[in-house]
Amino acid sequence: MKIVQKITSQFDCPDFIDTHRQRPHDFTRRRQLTFKNLVLFLLNQPRTALQTELDQFYRVLNQASAETQVVTAQAFSKARGKLKPEVFESLNQTLQQQLDSLGLRQTWRGLRVLAVDGSTVHLPLESVMTRFFGCHSEFPVARLSMLYDVADGQTLHSLIVPSAVGERDCAHLHLEHLPADSLTLFDRGYPGHWLFALFEQHRRHFLMRLPCGYNAQVKQFLRSGQTEDTQFFSASHPEARLFCTEAGVDPAGRVELRLIRVELASGESEVLLTSLLDRQAFPAEVFADLYHRRWGIETDYRRLKQTLCLDNFSGRSVTAVKQDFHAGQLLKNLALLMQHLLQPVIEQRHKGRKLRWKVNFTQGVSRLKNTLVDLLVRPGVQGLANVMELMANSLSAVRPGRSFPRQRKRLASRGCEGYKPTR
């Protein structure tokens, strides 16, 4: 309830409204589509016909017995142009600050474990999308990137940028949002000396997978048969030194890092690189399982794209695309927070069962459709308890250790048939 009240208090705050409207005179006249109503409607994830969504929204908002046309789809499309997409990023920052202050974070050996990864999303077929975001194979595409907490599934910072912006450039933009005493996981698309040096400069830790042929040092390490080794890395290539200069780090500087060999079940060896040099506090054998936790961010992209139907945008402008993306991130974070808080209750209820159970995310988000609007407009303990109880009864079994080889027998269709959208 503290978190809900903290978020809802922002909706009527004059300073908050002033910061997140496009022009000073926006949202000053008495209209049905107020600043608060517009934010709530976008947070409600309109994915079907806009007029139908608006009628359902105002029925819940006004506690009416039947749907009526209070606002037209055209009026909504015009009003959303007055709202900055950053409003949902600010609300998410409020949410994350509340989680910090209430002590709801989990750590691994004293460190918060985060992950960074990128993806892409197809956009509406409009020329304005191609001009702003760029295209791939003649279709408009945007680059996505997230800073993700692997313990509770919260997205701390997210980006939707032109496709020409690389994943490592996005990692640079996430850097200022990294909390102290954290460890960030990266896959093998990220290694670069300038990024190693930036992490050292900001006194942040990382763990990333290296390609086996990354440089002569890695090749020599693999040939040596050692399990781990600590070495100094430097920018030996002219292009690498140029990247260091552009990133604001010393191109002649050396960074002390630790190489770790991990033997896979397939018989192959993978190489991990980390800034955690203390072998007593962080023995080599813990890193294989730790790096595997990075898979959570891949699952999170599946949630956004499949369950929340990210590419089914509610508008065809750059502003609409950004609004939908960041509103989806906030909704996902709220749903996962409820799921996280419910887990001890679920485990107590089902402690006698063979398998562990957790809230089914798709069903949980479906429970929040319109219900979240009512909760944020009229926050109350009973309303929140009702939502939580509905989610607590929407469960899936956790089956650890399952692994299936990918067997693609036909061309991929749009989406994944095994994961149903919320509505």
PERA-V933108 format. One record per backbone hydrogen bond with DSSP energy under -1.0 kcal/mol. CO is the residue of the C=O (numbers start at 1). NH is the residue of the N-H. If there is no record, write none. Layout:
# PERA-V933108
CO;NH + CO;NH
This chain:
# PERA-V933108
1;5 + 2;6 + 3;7 + 4;8 + 5;9 + 7;10 + 10;13 + 13;17 + 14;18 + 15;19 + 16;20 + 20;84 + 23;26 + 25;28 + 32;34 + 34;38 + 35;39 + 36;40 + 37;41 + 38;42 + 39;43 + 40;44 + 42;45 + 49;53 + 50;54 + 51;55 + 52;56 + 53;57 + 54;58 + 55;59 + 56;60 + 57;61 + 58;62 + 59;64 + 68;70 + 72;76 + 73;77 + 74;78 + 75;79 + 76;80 + 79;82 + 80;83 + 82;22 + 84;87 + 85;88 + 86;90 + 87;91 + 88;92 + 89;93 + 90;94 + 91;95 + 92;96 + 93;97 + 94;98 + 95;99 + 96;100 + 97;101 + 98;102 + 99;104 + 100;103 + 108;111 + 111;108 + 112;183 + 113;150 + 114;185 + 115;148 + 117;146 + 119;144 + 121;142 + 124;126 + 126;130 + 127;131 + 128;132 + 129;133 + 130;134 + 133;163 + 134;141 + 136;139 + 139;136 + 140;123 + 142;121 + 143;161 + 144;119 + 145;159 + 146;117 + 147;156 + 147;157 + 148;115 + 149;153 + 154;149 + 157;147 + 159;145 + 161;143 + 162;165 + 166;170 + 167;171 + 168;172 + 169;173 + 170;174 + 174;177 + 175;178 + 181;112 + 182;205 + 183;114 + 184;207 + 185;116 + 186;209 + 187;190 + 192;196 + 193;197 + 194;198 + 195;199 + 196;200 + 197;201 + 198;202 + 199;204 + 205;184 + 206;275 + 207;186 + 208;273 + 211;214 + 215;219 + 216;220 + 217;221 + 218;222 + 219;223 + 220;224 + 227;261 + 229;259 + 231;257 + 233;255 + 234;236 + 237;241 + 238;242 + 239;243 + 240;244 + 241;245 + 242;246 + 243;247 + 244;249 + 250;253 + 255;233 + 257;231 + 258;274 + 259;229 + 260;272 + 262;270 + 264;267 + 268;264 + 270;262 + 271;210 + 272;260 + 273;208 + 274;258 + 275;277 + 278;282 + 283;286 + 284;287 + 286;290 + 287;291 + 288;292 + 291;294 + 292;295 + 293;296 + 294;297 + 295;299 + 296;300 + 297;301 + 298;302 + 299;303 + 300;304 + 301;305 + 302;306 + 303;308 + 304;310 + 307;422 + 309;312 + 311;313 + 317;321 + 318;322 + 319;323 + 320;324 + 321;325 + 322;326 + 323;327 + 324;328 + 325;329 + 326;330 + 327;331 + 328;332 + 329;333 + 330;334 + 331;335 + 332;336 + 333;337 + 334;338 + 335;339 + 336;340 + 337;341 + 338;342 + 339;343 + 342;346 + 343;347 + 344;348 + 345;349 + 346;350 + 350;353 + 356;398 + 358;396 + 360;364 + 361;365 + 362;366 + 363;367 + 366;369 + 368;372 + 369;371 + 370;374 + 371;375 + 372;376 + 373;377 + 374;378 + 380;384 + 381;385 + 382;386 + 383;387 + 384;388 + 385;389 + 386;390 + 387;391 + 388;392 + 391;394 + 394;360 + 396;358 + 416;419
